[in-house]
Amino acid sequence: MRFEDGRIDQFVSEDKVISTLERDELFVQYRRRAKDYLPVAFQQIKNSVSGSDTGYEDLTEEQAAYVKRAEELAQNGFQDDDDAPVRSKPSWFPLIVVIATFAVVIVGSFFGGMAYAFGGFFLGVALLGFYAAKSGNARGYTFYGGTNSGSAKTAGIAIGIIGIAGAIPMFFSGFLGLNGTLLVMGAILFAAIAVMMLAGFIKSLSAKKKYSEEISANCVGYVRTVDSHSSGSGRRHGHGGRGYIMRTSPIFEYTYQGKDYKGIYDRMIDGIDADVNMGVASIVIDPKHPEDIYHKSTGVQVKGLIVSIICFALCGVFAMAFLNGGFLSGNGSSVPGMNGFTIFKIMTGSDEERENIFESMGDDIMKNFGYQIPYEIEDDLVEKRQAEFAYIKGQTWYYELATIERIDEFDNGEYSIVFEDRSLPQLGKHGDHDDIGDTRIVFYVANEYESNGETKIEKEVFWDLSPAEHTYVGTHGAYEG
C-alpha cells in the first residue's frame, strides 16, 4: 500500500531491528500523540476554515504532517495514488446516517423498543458499509489482504452484509420476542461472518496470483504501526486497561512504468523486526495496482479458517438454542452469553477485540464439547503455543510460577496483573479476578539489554495460566541469566 506521512499510529526510523524496551517507548509515544495531536489538528482546521493564520511554523514536523493529512482527508477522502484525479468531497450522507442511527437507538432504548434500537443500529451500519464500498473515500482493512487498493470496497461490502444480517431478524421481534430475535440474529451474524472468513481463506490460497511482477526497489527506512485495543489476553502488551500490538514494514521507493511510488507491505509483519536491509531490494507488486506490495503474511492465514470454524459452531449453537427454546410457541428462555453489548463490540470493535470475543465464546463451546487445555501442561504443548507468535518462534523459552504483587483495577472492568519480578510485564485481563490467587504460571522468552552500563533482563510472556487449573510437568525452568 502507499506510504503516507502524518499518521499518529506510525513511527519511521532506519532501524531494522529494535529492542522490546524501544518498542515499549514507542507505545508511550503513541499514547502521548493521541492526546496531543487531535486538539492541534482541530485548532488548525478551524483556523483554516475561518481564514485565520494556520501557524504551521509553530508545529513540529510530525504535527504539521498529521494536520495536513487530516485536512486532505476531510477535503478529498483517501487517495491511493498521488496522481489520481481528486475525488469529490465526501457528502453529508454518512453524518446524516450516523445521526439518524443514534436517534433510533436512543428512542428505542428509552421507550422500550430494544428490537427497533438494535435493528436501527444494524441498518445504519449496513448503509455506512455499502456507502464506503461505493465511494471508495476511505482506507479499508481486510483480515487476509491487509490494506490494499481493493480493501476499502471489500471491507465495506462485508460490513454492509453483516449489518443487513443483523437487522433482518428485528423485523420479527413482535412474533419471536426479544430473546428469540437475538438468537436468530446471532445465528445469522455468525453464519455471515463464517462464510466471509471461509471465502477469504479460499481466495487467499491464490493470493500470489494478484502479485505477479517482481521488480527492484530501494529500501529507504522502516515503519512501525501501533494498534490499540481492549487488552483481553496476556500475550498482548497492556497499559492502563488497553492493549497494544505492533506491525512492521520496510519503506520502499521504486519506479514502475515511468511513475514513482513509495509504499509498504499491504499486510505488514506482525512484530517489531523488519525482513530486508536498507538499500536495493526485490519486491513483488500487483501490476494492475503498483502500489500494492506482497509479503508472505498476505497469503494463507490459517487463523482465519479457525475463526470461520468457530463462527459456524456458534451459529449452530444459537440455532439449536432457538429451536429447542420454545420461541416459536412463545415460551422462549433467556439468551445465554449473548447481549447487545457483545453484538455491538463484534460490529464496531477492532480485529483484536473481535478475536477476543470469538476466542472466549469458542473456549466455552469447546469446553461444552469436552475439549479444553489439559491440567498437565507438557513441553510440546508450550512449543505449539510459542509457534503461534512468529517474532519469538525458535527462541529458548522458560517457565516460572510467578508471584503476584497486586492487581490494578480499571473503571471499564479490566485489570492488570503486576508481578513482584519487575522483569515480567504487566498482563492485561478482563472480567472477574476474585479467585485469581497469589501466583501465576508464566511461559516466556528472555531478552538481555544494556542500560547505563548495566545488563538488564526483560521477559516476554507468551502464555499464562492459573495454577489452580493447570500444572506444568515439562523440563524447562526459570531464566537464570
C-alpha positions in Angstrom: 0.0 0.0 0.0 1.0 3.6 -0.5 3.1 5.0 2.4 1.6 8.2 3.9 3.0 10.7 6.3 1.1 12.2 9.2 -0.4 9.1 10.9 -0.5 9.1 14.7 0.0 5.4 14.9 3.2 5.1 12.9 6.9 5.6 13.6 9.6 5.8 11.0 13.3 5.1 11.5 16.3 3.4 9.9 16.4 0.7 12.5 15.7 -2.8 11.0 15.6 -4.3 14.5 14.6 -2.7 17.8 14.5 -4.0 21.4 11.4 -4.6 23.4 12.4 -1.7 25.6 12.4 0.6 22.5 9.0 -0.9 21.5 7.5 0.0 24.8 8.8 3.5 24.5 7.0 3.8 21.1 3.8 2.7 22.9 4.3 5.5 25.3 4.9 8.0 22.5 1.7 6.7 20.7 -0.4 7.4 23.8 1.1 10.9 24.1 0.5 11.6 20.4 -3.2 10.5 20.6 -3.6 13.0 23.5 -1.6 15.9 22.0 -2.2 15.8 18.2 -6.0 15.8 18.0 -6.5 19.2 19.7 -3.8 20.7 17.5 -5.4 19.3 14.3 -8.9 20.6 15.3 -7.5 24.1 16.0 -5.5 24.2 12.7 -8.5 23.1 10.7 -10.7 25.6 12.5 -8.2 28.4 11.7 -8.1 27.3 8.1 -11.9 27.4 7.7 -12.2 30.7 9.5 -9.4 32.3 7.4 -7.1 32.7 10.4 -3.3 32.1 10.2 -2.8 28.4 10.5 0.6 28.9 12.1 2.3 25.7 10.6 5.6 27.2 11.6 4.7 26.7 15.3 4.2 23.0 14.8 6.7 20.2 15.0 7.4 18.3 11.7 5.3 15.4 12.9 2.4 17.6 14.0 2.4 19.5 10.7 2.3 16.3 8.7 -0.6 15.0 10.7 -2.6 18.2 10.4 -2.1 18.4 6.6 -3.1 14.8 6.2 -6.3 15.4 8.3 -7.2 18.4 6.1 -6.6 16.4 2.9 -8.8 13.5 4.1 -11.6 16.0 5.1 -11.5 17.6 1.7 -10.9 14.7 -0.7 -11.1 11.4 1.1 -8.3 8.9 0.9 -6.3 8.8 -2.3 -4.4 5.5 -3.2 -2.5 7.2 -5.9 -0.9 10.7 -5.7 -1.6 11.2 -9.4 -5.2 10.0 -9.3 -7.9 12.6 -10.1 -9.2 14.3 -6.9 -12.4 12.7 -5.8 -15.4 14.7 -5.0 -15.6 15.9 -1.4 -17.4 13.5 0.9 -21.1 14.1 1.1 -23.2 14.7 4.2 -24.7 11.2 3.8 -22.5 9.4 6.4 -23.1 12.1 9.0 -26.9 12.0 8.4 -26.9 8.2 8.7 -24.9 8.4 12.0 -27.2 11.0 13.5 -30.3 9.1 12.4 -28.9 5.8 13.8 -28.1 7.3 17.2 -31.6 8.8 17.3 -33.3 5.5 16.6 -31.1 3.7 19.2 -31.8 6.3 21.8 -35.5 6.5 21.2 -35.8 2.7 21.1 -33.8 2.4 24.4 -35.9 5.0 26.2 -39.3 3.7 25.0 -38.6 0.0 25.5 -38.3 -0.9 21.8 -34.8 -2.5 22.1 -35.5 -4.6 19.0 -36.0 -1.4 17.0 -32.9 0.1 18.6 -30.8 -2.9 17.5 -32.4 -3.0 14.1 -31.8 0.7 13.5 -28.2 0.3 14.6 -27.5 -2.6 12.2 -29.3 -0.8 9.3 -27.1 2.2 9.9 -24.0 0.0 9.9 -25.2 -1.6 6.6 -25.7 1.8 5.0 -22.3 3.1 6.0 -20.6 -0.1 4.9 -22.2 0.0 1.4 -21.6 3.7 1.1 -17.8 3.2 1.9 -17.7 0.4 -0.7 -19.3 2.6 -3.3 -17.5 5.9 -2.6 -14.0 4.4 -2.0 -13.2 7.5 0.0 -11.9 5.5 2.9 -9.0 3.2 3.7 -10.2 -0.3 4.5 -8.5 -3.3 6.1 -9.3 -7.0 5.4 -8.1 -9.9 7.5 -6.4 -11.7 4.6 -5.2 -9.0 2.3 -4.4 -6.2 4.8 -4.7 -2.8 3.3 -4.5 -2.6 -0.5 -6.2 -1.0 -3.4 -9.4 -3.0 -3.2 -9.6 -3.5 0.6 -11.9 -0.4 1.1 -14.5 -1.9 -1.2 -14.2 -5.4 0.2 -14.4 -4.3 3.8 -17.3 -2.0 3.1 -19.3 -4.8 1.4 -18.5 -7.1 4.3 -19.7 -4.6 6.9 -22.8 -4.0 4.8 -23.7 -7.7 4.6 -23.1 -8.1 8.3 -25.3 -5.1 9.0 -28.2 -6.5 6.9 -27.8 -9.9 8.6 -28.1 -8.2 12.0 -31.1 -6.1 11.0 -33.3 -8.7 9.3 -34.3 -10.6 12.5 -35.5 -7.4 14.2 -38.5 -7.3 11.8 -39.8 -10.5 13.5 -39.3 -9.3 17.1 -43.1 -8.9 17.7 -43.6 -12.6 16.9 -40.4 -14.1 18.4 -39.8 -11.8 21.3 -36.5 -10.1 22.1 -34.7 -13.2 23.2 -35.7 -15.2 20.3 -34.9 -12.4 17.9 -31.4 -12.1 19.5 -30.8 -15.8 19.0 -31.8 -15.7 15.3 -29.7 -12.6 14.9 -26.7 -14.2 16.5 -27.1 -17.3 14.3 -27.3 -15.2 11.1 -24.5 -12.9 12.1 -22.1 -15.7 12.9 -23.1 -17.6 9.7 -22.4 -14.4 7.6 -19.0 -13.9 9.3 -18.1 -17.6 8.9 -19.0 -17.6 5.2 -17.0 -14.4 4.5 -14.0 -15.7 6.5 -14.1 -19.0 4.7 -14.4 -17.3 1.3 -11.5 -15.1 2.2 -9.4 -18.1 3.2 -10.1 -19.9 -0.1 -9.3 -16.7 -2.0 -6.0 -16.3 0.0 -4.9 -19.7 -1.4 -4.2 -18.0 -4.7 -3.0 -14.6 -3.2 0.2 -14.8 -5.2 -1.6 -14.6 -8.5 -2.6 -11.0 -7.7 1.1 -10.1 -7.1 2.7 -11.3 -10.2 5.5 -8.9 -11.1 8.9 -8.8 -9.3 10.8 -5.5 -9.6 13.8 -3.8 -8.0 13.2 -1.2 -5.3 15.2 0.8 -2.7 14.5 0.3 1.0 14.8 3.8 2.5 13.7 3.1 6.1 11.2 1.2 8.2 7.8 2.0 9.5 6.2 0.5 12.7 2.5 1.0 13.4 0.7 0.6 16.7 -2.8 -0.9 17.0 -4.7 -0.2 20.2 -7.5 -2.4 21.5 -9.0 -3.7 24.7 -6.5 -5.9 26.4 -8.1 -9.3 26.8 -5.1 -11.6 26.7 -1.7 -11.8 28.3 0.0 -12.2 25.0 -0.5 -8.6 24.2 1.1 -5.7 25.9 -1.3 -3.9 28.2 -1.1 -0.4 29.6 -3.9 1.0 31.8 -6.5 -1.4 30.6 -5.6 -1.1 27.0 -3.5 -3.4 24.8 -1.1 -2.7 22.0 0.4 -4.7 19.2 3.0 -3.5 16.7 3.4 -4.2 13.0 6.4 -3.5 10.9 7.3 -3.0 7.2 10.2 -1.7 5.2 9.6 1.5 3.2 10.2 1.0 -0.5 10.8 3.6 -3.2 10.5 2.3 -6.8 9.6 3.3 -10.3 7.1 1.3 -12.4 6.1 2.2 -15.9 7.5 5.7 -15.6 5.8 6.5 -12.3 7.4 6.8 -8.9 6.0 5.0 -5.9 6.7 4.9 -2.2 5.0 2.0 -0.4 4.9 -0.6 2.3 3.6 -4.1 2.6 -0.1 -4.5 2.1 -0.1 -6.8 5.1 2.6 -5.7 7.5 4.7 -8.1 9.5 3.3 -8.9 13.0 6.2 -7.9 15.4 8.9 -5.3 15.7 11.6 -6.5 13.3 11.8 -6.0 9.5 12.9 -8.5 7.0 15.1 -6.7 4.5 18.2 -4.5 4.8 18.5 -0.8 3.8 19.4 -0.4 0.1 18.5 -2.3 -3.0 15.8 -4.9 -2.5 13.5 -7.1 -4.7 9.7 -6.7 -4.2 6.6 -8.3 -5.8 3.8 -6.0 -6.8 0.3 -6.1 -8.4 0.9 -4.8 -11.9 -2.7 -3.5 -12.1 -2.2 -1.6 -8.8 1.5 -1.0 -8.5 1.2 0.5 -5.0 0.2 -3.0 -3.7 3.2 -4.8 -2.4 3.2 -8.5 -1.4 4.6 -10.0 1.7 4.3 -13.7 2.7 2.0 -12.8 5.6 -0.5 -11.6 2.9 -1.0 -15.3 1.9 -2.8 -18.1 3.7 -3.9 -17.1 7.2 -4.9 -20.3 8.9 -6.2 -18.5 11.9 -8.9 -17.0 9.7 -10.1 -20.6 8.9 -10.2 -21.4 12.6 -12.3 -18.2 13.3 -14.6 -19.4 10.5 -15.0 -22.8 12.1 -15.7 -21.2 15.5 -18.3 -18.9 13.9 -20.0 -21.9 12.2 -20.1 -23.7 15.6 -21.5 -20.6 17.3 -24.1 -20.3 14.5 -25.1 -23.9 15.2 -25.3 -23.3 19.0 -27.5 -20.3 18.5 -29.7 -22.1 16.0 -30.1 -25.1 18.4 -30.9 -22.8 21.3 -33.6 -21.2 19.2 -35.1 -24.4 18.0 -35.1 -26.0 21.5 -36.0 -22.9 23.4 -39.7 -22.8 22.6 -39.6 -19.4 20.9 -41.9 -20.3 18.1 -44.5 -21.2 20.7 -43.9 -18.0 22.7 -42.2 -19.8 25.6 -38.6 -18.9 25.0 -36.0 -18.7 27.6 -33.2 -16.1 28.1 -30.3 -15.8 25.8 -27.2 -17.5 27.2 -24.0 -15.4 27.0 -25.2 -13.0 24.4 -26.3 -9.4 24.8 -26.4 -6.1 23.0 -23.0 -5.0 24.2 -21.3 -8.2 22.9 -23.0 -7.7 19.5 -22.0 -4.0 19.5 -18.4 -4.9 20.1 -18.4 -7.6 17.4 -19.6 -5.0 14.9 -17.6 -1.9 16.0 -14.5 -3.3 17.7 -11.0 -3.8 16.3 -9.9 -7.2 14.8 -8.2 -8.0 18.2 -11.4 -7.2 20.2 -13.5 -9.4 17.9 -10.9 -12.1 18.1 -11.0 -11.9 22.0 -14.8 -12.3 21.8 -14.6 -15.2 19.4 -11.9 -16.9 21.5 -14.0 -16.5 24.7 -17.1 -17.9 23.0 -15.0 -20.6 21.3 -13.5 -21.7 24.6 -16.9 -22.1 26.1 -18.1 -24.1 23.2 -15.0 -26.3 23.2 -15.5 -27.0 26.9 -19.1 -27.9 26.3 -17.9 -30.4 23.6 -15.3 -31.9 26.0 -12.2 -30.1 24.7 -10.1 -27.9 26.9 -6.4 -27.3 27.8 -5.3 -30.3 29.9 -4.5 -30.0 33.6 -0.9 -31.2 33.0 1.0 -28.9 30.6 3.9 -30.6 28.7 6.7 -29.1 26.7 5.2 -30.0 23.3 2.0 -28.0 24.1 4.0 -25.0 25.2 6.1 -25.1 22.0 3.0 -25.2 19.9 1.7 -22.2 21.7 5.1 -20.4 21.2 5.0 -21.2 17.5 1.8 -19.1 17.1 4.0 -16.0 17.5 6.4 -15.6 14.6 8.6 -13.0 16.4 9.6 -15.4 19.2 9.4 -18.7 17.3 12.5 -20.8 17.9 13.8 -18.8 20.9 14.6 -20.6 24.1 11.6 -20.4 26.4 11.3 -20.6 30.2 8.8 -21.4 32.9 8.1 -19.8 36.3 5.4 -19.8 38.9 5.5 -16.1 39.3 4.3 -14.3 42.5 1.7 -11.6 42.0 2.3 -8.3 43.8 -1.0 -6.7 43.2 -4.0 -6.3 40.8 -4.6 -2.9 39.3 -8.3 -2.4 38.5 -9.8 0.0 35.9 -13.2 1.6 35.5 -14.0 -0.4 32.3 -14.0 -3.8 34.1 -10.5 -4.6 33.0 -7.4 -5.2 35.2 -3.7 -5.7 35.1 -1.7 -8.4 36.9 1.5 -6.8 38.4 4.3 -9.3 39.4 6.9 -8.9 42.1 9.5 -9.7 39.4 9.8 -6.4 37.5 11.3 -8.0 34.5 7.9 -9.6 33.8 5.4 -7.4 32.0 2.0 -6.4 33.4 -0.7 -8.7 32.0 -3.9 -7.0 30.9 -7.1 -9.0 31.6 -10.8 -8.5 31.7 -13.6 -10.0 33.9 -13.7 -11.2 37.5 -10.3 -11.6 39.3 -11.6 -12.5 42.8 -10.2 -16.1 42.5 -7.0 -15.4 40.7 -4.8 -16.3 43.6 -1.3 -15.2 44.6 0.7 -16.8 41.8 0.5 -17.3 38.0 2.1 -19.8 35.6 4.0 -17.9 33.0 5.9 -19.1 29.9 8.2 -16.6 28.4 11.4 -15.8 26.4 14.1 -13.6 27.9 16.0 -10.7 26.3 19.1 -9.0 27.7 20.0 -5.4 27.1 22.4 -2.8 28.3 21.3 0.3 30.3 23.7 2.7 32.0 26.4 0.2 31.8 24.2 -2.5 33.4 22.9 -5.7 31.9 19.2 -5.9 32.4 16.6 -8.6 31.6 13.2 -8.3 30.0 10.9 -11.3 30.0 8.3 -11.6 27.1 5.3 -13.6 28.3 3.6 -15.6 25.5 1.3 -17.7 27.7 0.0 -17.5 31.2 -2.3 -19.9 33.1 -3.9 -20.3 36.6 -2.1 -22.7 38.8 -5.4 -23.7 40.3 -6.5 -25.1 36.9 -3.2 -26.3 35.4 0.3 -27.6 36.4 3.5 -27.7 34.3 5.2 -31.1 34.1 7.9 -30.4 31.5 11.6 -29.9 31.7 12.0 -26.1 31.4 12.8 -23.8 34.4 13.2 -20.1 35.1 15.7 -17.9 33.3 18.9 -17.6 35.4 20.9 -15.1 33.3 
